[in-house]
Amino acid sequence: MTMTKDDLKPGDLVQLKSGGPVMTYEGEAYMTGDALCCWFDGGKRMREGFTFAALKRAE
């Protein structure tokens, strides 16, 4: 099942389908329409946009 912006609300926990850290969904990126996500890497805050199709809900 492909995830869309309607499947998520800010604060939901997500993960890339290919694995990686659990991230917090922040909302839709204005310019690209991607899912804007943040996570911490050794205490450093990271933030990146991902296509909705690449995400799944974190378990």
N, C-alpha and C positions, 0 to 999 in steps of 0.2 A: 504494500500500500504506500503510495507516495504522499508525503506530508505536504500540507499547504499552510499558508498563513492563517487560515481559518481554524486550523487544528491546534494552534498555540496561543497562549496569552503571555504577556511579559511576566517573568518570574518562573516559568516552567523550566524544568530540567531536561536537557537534550544531550545527545551524543551523536557523533558521526556514525553512520552505518558501518564504516570500516574500522571503528574503534576510536580510542583516544580518550581524553578526559571528559568528565561530566561538565557540561557548560550550562549557563543560565541564559535563556532566551530573553533578549531585551526589547525586541520589536523588529519591525521591518525597516531596513535601511532605506532612507529617502531616495537616494540617487540610483541605487541598483535594484531595489526590491528584494534583496537577499535577506536572510534571517541574520540579524545582528546578535552575536553571542559573546559572552565573556566568561573567563575562567582564570584560575590562578596557577601559575607555574613557579613553584618555589618561592611563593610570596609576591611574585610580580604579577600584576593584573594584565591579562592579555585580552584583546578584543578583536574580533574578525567577523566578516560576513560570509555566510555559506548559503548555497542554494538549498531551498526547502527539501528538495528531493534527496539530498545527501544526509538528512537528519532523521533520527528516530527518538522517541521518548526514552529517557534514561531509566534504567531498571533499578 
